[in-house]
Amino acid sequence: MTPAARVQTSIELLDTIIEAARTKGAPADRILAEWFRNNRFAGSKDRRAIRELVYAAIRACGPVPANGRAAMLRLAETDESIAPLFDGSNYGPAAIGDGEEAAEGGIAPVWLSEKLAASDIEGAEADALLGRAPLDLRVNTLKAERATLTLPLEAEHTAAPHGLRLEAGTQVEQWPEWREGKVEVQDTGSQLACLAVNAQPGETIIDLCAGGGGKTLALAAAMDNLGRLIASDTDRGRLSRLAPRTERAGATIIETRLLDPKREFEALADLEGQADAVMVDAPCSGTGTWRRNPEARWRLDEAELARLTTLQAELLDLAARLVKPGGRIIYVTCSLLDEEGSGQFSTFLDRVNIFEAQDFSLPAGRKRGNGMRLTPYHDGTDGFFIACAARP
């Protein structure tokens, strides 16, 4: 493909991504994967260039662009190599017309940028949300140790005690160490959130919103496969992906429970007042993960944010019913909005006053309200709010 043809293809893909964002359709990575699968004429260099163009254009836009062409014109304002490729050539984009407007830049739609600024995420802090994330690994201590593990590529140690860092795009799934379960892909911030649980062998721990189980596996390793670890979620598809990961990792203490939305307690009633710890890795806006999913900024609206904050409160209340005296709740969101983080947690402490905020230390992060906050700018991780509530 010519450079101009790559730009035109990227514009067409951006059209699909923008429409999907507006209608809550497939995410950008899935749209790209499907296009690459159906268009084998695009070689590996073409695929790499198209992917980079698409994501660069997404990052260059703040509010949702009118279309893919406007998004690419916005990128052309910051990358001087793009504009000359609007040359009207065969398979290339039409020439730029007089007065043709590019999409608006910025960090996010205006209402969302304002909420981030109110949570002290602005300037360099906000800019870092749209950088490119590295690839982080967690050494699975059920099978290996960071100090002695040898990998095909040299990896940097991260702040997490079992964390390693590689360049984005490293194909670790092809490594024998990954296939043998010695390493798992997990952001350092996510690893530190698990560290805050302080999981001990022999405890009963519930991962209330387990999803695909990345944090569940980290907790199983921390417990040294001793105790009881329940992974629950309302998403059958995501929860089903945990089984092969569990087998590969050698984690033998994990039980899975599928929850019925709005009736979650029914599947966990036998655990009422029994848990030493409940991790509430709550569904959230994902503002801390934009480095990986930059188009997520275009999917969020104020109604969805309100739905998420309501759900977070409900999950915290559910966790409170499951914790035994002397136990603890660890609240985690990959959001940097205070209304999903420090504000949500403080409101819970006021509402369910048998719990008290519990201090904890992490090798990264800064104090935020009654918890800790990690950010891409300060910590080089995804953005997280992490807090602990203890039941005396």
C-alpha positions in Angstrom: 0.0 0.0 0.0 1.1 3.5 -0.7 1.4 6.0 2.2 -1.6 7.8 0.9 -3.6 4.6 0.7 -2.8 3.9 4.3 -4.1 7.2 5.3 -7.3 6.7 3.4 -7.8 3.2 4.9 -7.2 4.7 8.3 -9.9 7.4 7.6 -12.4 4.7 6.7 -11.5 2.7 9.8 -11.9 5.8 12.0 -15.4 6.3 10.5 -16.3 2.9 11.8 -14.7 3.5 15.2 -16.4 6.8 15.6 -19.8 5.3 14.8 -19.2 2.4 17.2 -18.3 4.8 19.9 -21.5 6.7 19.4 -23.6 3.6 19.4 -21.6 1.6 22.1 -20.5 -0.9 19.4 -17.3 -2.8 19.1 -14.1 -1.3 20.5 -11.3 0.0 18.2 -9.0 -2.9 18.7 -11.7 -5.4 17.6 -12.6 -3.3 14.6 -9.0 -3.1 13.5 -8.4 -6.9 14.1 -11.5 -7.7 12.0 -10.4 -5.4 9.1 -6.9 -7.0 9.1 -8.4 -10.5 9.1 -10.6 -9.7 6.1 -8.0 -7.7 4.1 -5.0 -10.0 3.8 -3.5 -7.9 1.0 -2.3 -5.5 3.7 1.1 -6.7 4.8 2.6 -6.5 8.2 4.2 -3.1 7.6 0.8 -1.8 6.3 -1.0 -3.1 9.3 1.5 -1.6 11.7 1.3 1.8 9.9 -2.5 1.8 9.8 -2.8 0.9 13.4 -0.4 3.7 14.4 -2.2 6.2 12.2 -5.6 5.3 13.6 -4.6 5.5 17.3 -2.5 8.7 16.7 -5.6 10.3 15.2 -7.8 9.1 18.1 -5.4 10.6 20.6 -5.2 13.8 18.7 -8.9 14.5 19.1 -10.7 15.6 22.3 -14.5 15.5 21.7 -15.9 12.9 19.3 -14.9 13.9 15.7 -17.6 14.4 13.1 -15.9 11.7 10.9 -12.7 10.0 10.2 -11.4 12.6 7.8 -11.8 15.3 10.3 -9.9 13.2 12.8 -7.1 12.6 10.4 -7.0 16.4 9.5 -6.6 17.0 13.2 -3.6 14.7 13.3 -2.2 16.5 10.2 -2.0 19.7 12.4 0.5 18.0 14.7 2.2 15.7 12.2 3.5 17.6 9.1 4.0 14.3 7.2 0.2 13.7 6.9 -1.1 16.7 5.0 0.9 16.1 1.7 -0.7 12.6 1.6 -4.2 14.2 1.0 -3.2 14.3 -2.7 -6.2 12.9 -4.5 -4.2 10.0 -5.8 -5.5 6.5 -6.6 -6.7 5.0 -3.3 -5.6 8.1 -1.4 -7.7 10.8 0.3 -9.0 13.7 -1.6 -7.1 17.0 -1.5 -7.9 19.2 1.5 -10.5 21.7 0.5 -10.5 25.4 1.3 -12.0 26.0 4.7 -12.2 22.3 5.5 -12.2 22.0 9.3 -10.2 19.5 11.4 -11.7 17.9 14.5 -11.2 19.6 17.8 -8.2 18.7 19.9 -8.0 18.3 23.7 -7.9 15.6 26.3 -11.6 14.7 26.2 -15.1 16.1 25.6 -15.4 19.4 27.5 -17.7 18.1 30.3 -15.3 15.3 31.0 -12.2 17.5 30.9 -13.8 19.7 33.5 -14.5 16.8 35.8 -10.9 15.6 35.5 -9.7 19.1 36.3 -11.9 19.2 39.4 -10.2 16.0 40.4 -6.7 17.7 39.9 -6.1 15.9 36.6 -5.0 18.7 34.3 -1.9 19.9 32.4 0.8 17.4 32.3 -1.2 14.9 34.4 -4.0 15.0 31.8 -1.6 14.8 28.8 -0.1 11.7 30.2 -3.5 9.9 30.0 -3.1 9.8 26.2 0.5 8.5 26.1 1.3 4.9 25.0 1.4 2.3 27.8 4.2 -0.1 28.1 3.7 -3.9 28.5 3.9 -5.0 32.1 4.2 -8.5 33.4 3.7 -10.1 36.8 5.9 -13.0 37.7 3.7 -15.8 39.0 5.3 -16.8 42.3 3.5 -20.1 42.2 5.9 -21.1 39.5 8.8 -18.6 39.3 10.7 -15.8 41.1 11.5 -12.4 39.5 15.2 -12.6 40.7 15.9 -15.8 38.9 13.5 -15.8 35.9 15.2 -15.6 32.5 13.1 -14.2 29.6 13.9 -13.9 25.9 14.2 -10.1 26.3 15.6 -8.1 29.1 12.9 -6.5 31.2 12.9 -3.6 33.6 11.8 -4.1 37.2 8.7 -2.0 38.2 7.6 -0.8 41.6 5.5 -3.9 42.1 7.5 -6.6 43.9 6.9 -9.1 41.0 6.5 -6.6 38.2 8.5 -6.5 34.9 8.2 -4.0 32.1 8.8 -4.4 28.3 8.1 -2.3 25.2 4.5 -2.1 24.1 3.6 -4.7 21.5 6.1 -7.4 22.8 4.6 -10.7 21.8 4.9 -12.4 25.2 2.1 -14.9 24.4 4.6 -16.6 22.1 7.1 -17.2 24.9 7.4 -20.5 26.6 7.5 -18.7 30.0 4.0 -17.3 29.3 2.6 -20.6 28.0 4.0 -22.3 31.2 2.3 -19.8 33.4 5.4 -18.2 34.8 4.3 -14.7 33.8 1.0 -13.0 33.3 0.3 -9.7 31.5 -0.8 -7.2 34.2 -0.3 -3.5 34.6 1.9 -2.5 37.5 -0.9 -0.4 38.9 -3.2 -3.4 38.9 -0.5 -5.4 40.7 -0.2 -2.7 43.4 -4.0 -2.8 43.9 -3.7 -6.5 44.7 -0.8 -5.7 47.0 -3.2 -3.5 49.0 -5.4 -6.5 49.7 -2.5 -7.9 51.8 -3.9 -11.4 51.0 -2.6 -14.1 53.4 -2.4 -17.9 53.1 -5.5 -19.5 54.7 -7.8 -16.5 54.3 -11.2 -16.4 52.7 -11.1 -13.7 50.0 -13.8 -12.6 47.5 -12.9 -10.9 44.2 -16.3 -9.4 43.7 -15.9 -8.1 40.2 -13.3 -10.6 38.9 -13.9 -10.2 35.1 -11.2 -12.2 33.3 -9.4 -12.9 36.6 -6.1 -11.0 36.3 -6.3 -9.8 39.9 -7.7 -13.1 41.1 -4.6 -14.9 39.8 -2.4 -12.4 41.6 -4.3 -12.9 44.9 -4.0 -16.7 44.5 -0.2 -16.4 44.2 -0.1 -14.1 47.2 -2.1 -16.7 49.2 0.4 -19.4 48.1 -2.6 -21.5 47.0 -3.8 -21.8 50.6 -7.2 -20.7 51.7 -10.4 -19.9 49.8 -10.6 -17.5 46.9 -14.0 -16.8 45.2 -14.0 -15.0 41.8 -17.5 -13.6 41.0 -18.9 -11.5 38.2 -22.1 -10.9 36.3 -20.4 -11.3 32.9 -20.5 -15.0 32.0 -18.2 -14.6 29.0 -15.4 -12.8 30.9 -15.7 -15.2 33.9 -15.4 -18.2 31.6 -12.0 -17.0 30.4 -10.6 -17.5 33.9 -10.6 -21.3 33.8 -7.7 -21.7 31.2 -5.8 -18.9 32.9 -6.1 -20.7 36.3 -4.9 -24.0 34.9 -1.9 -22.3 33.2 -1.0 -20.4 36.4 -1.3 -23.5 38.6 -3.8 -21.6 40.9 -5.8 -24.3 42.6 -7.9 -22.4 45.2 -10.1 -20.4 42.9 -13.9 -20.9 42.9 -16.0 -19.0 40.3 -19.5 -17.8 40.9 -21.7 -16.2 38.2 -23.9 -13.4 39.7 -27.3 -12.3 38.6 -27.4 -8.5 38.1 -29.4 -6.7 40.8 -29.6 -10.1 42.7 -25.8 -10.5 43.3 -26.2 -11.4 47.0 -28.2 -14.5 46.3 -25.2 -16.3 44.8 -23.0 -15.2 47.7 -25.4 -15.6 50.6 -23.5 -18.5 52.2 -20.5 -16.2 52.6 -22.3 -13.5 54.5 -20.1 -12.3 57.3 -17.4 -14.9 56.4 -14.8 -13.1 54.2 -11.5 -11.9 55.6 -11.3 -9.5 52.6 -13.4 -8.5 49.7 -11.9 -6.8 46.7 -14.3 -4.5 44.9 -12.6 -3.8 41.6 -15.7 -1.8 40.5 -16.9 -1.1 37.0 -16.0 2.5 36.2 -15.4 5.1 33.5 -11.9 3.7 32.9 -10.4 7.2 32.7 -7.2 5.7 34.0 -6.9 3.3 31.1 -7.0 5.8 28.2 -3.4 5.0 27.2 -4.7 1.6 26.1 -8.2 2.5 25.1 -8.2 6.2 24.0 -11.5 6.0 22.2 -13.2 5.2 25.6 -13.3 9.0 26.1 -15.9 9.1 23.3 -18.1 6.3 24.8 -18.7 7.9 28.1 -21.5 10.3 28.8 -23.0 11.8 32.0 -25.8 9.4 32.2 -23.4 6.4 31.9 -21.2 8.0 34.6 -24.2 8.3 36.9 -25.1 4.7 36.3 -21.6 3.6 37.2 -21.4 5.6 40.4 -24.7 4.1 41.5 -23.4 0.6 40.8 -20.2 1.2 42.7 -22.2 2.2 45.8 -24.3 -0.9 45.5 -21.2 -3.1 45.2 -19.6 -1.5 48.3 -22.8 -2.1 50.2 -22.8 -5.8 49.1 -19.2 -6.2 50.1 -20.0 -4.8 53.6 -22.4 -7.7 54.0 -19.8 -10.3 53.2 -16.9 -9.1 55.4 -16.5 -10.7 58.9 -15.6 -8.7 62.0 -11.9 -7.9 61.7 -12.1 -8.1 57.9 -11.6 -5.5 55.2 -12.9 -4.1 51.9 -10.4 -3.0 49.3 -12.0 -0.6 46.9 -10.4 -0.2 43.5 -11.3 1.8 40.4 -9.3 2.4 37.3 -10.7 5.9 37.2 -9.2 9.3 38.2 -12.5 11.0 38.8 -13.0 11.7 42.5 -16.7 10.9 42.3 -15.7 7.3 41.4 -12.7 7.3 43.8 -12.1 9.2 47.0 -15.6 10.8 47.0 -17.3 7.4 46.4 -15.3 5.8 49.2 -15.9 8.6 51.7 -19.6 8.5 51.1 -19.5 4.7 51.8 -17.8 5.3 55.1 -20.4 7.8 56.1 -23.3 5.5 54.9 -22.0 2.2 56.4 -20.5 3.5 59.6 -19.3 0.2 61.0 -16.3 0.5 58.7 -13.2 2.7 59.2 -10.7 3.8 56.7 -7.5 1.8 57.1 -4.1 3.2 56.1 -1.8 1.1 54.0 1.4 1.7 52.1 2.4 1.1 48.5 5.7 1.5 46.7 4.1 4.1 44.4 1.2 6.4 44.4 0.1 9.4 46.5 -2.5 10.1 49.1 -5.9 11.0 47.8 -8.7 11.4 50.4 -8.9 8.2 52.4 -7.0 6.2 49.9 -4.1 6.3 47.3 -4.0 7.4 43.7 -1.7 6.1 41.0 -1.4 8.1 37.7 0.5 7.6 34.4 2.3 10.9 34.9 3.6 10.3 38.4 3.8 6.5 38.6 4.1 5.3 35.0 1.0 3.0 35.6 -2.6 3.0 34.6 -4.6 5.4 36.7 -6.1 3.9 39.9 -7.8 4.9 43.1 -7.2 2.3 45.9 -8.7 2.4 49.4 -9.2 0.0 52.3 -12.0 -0.1 54.8 -11.7 -2.2 57.9 -14.5 -3.7 60.0 -13.5 -3.5 63.7 
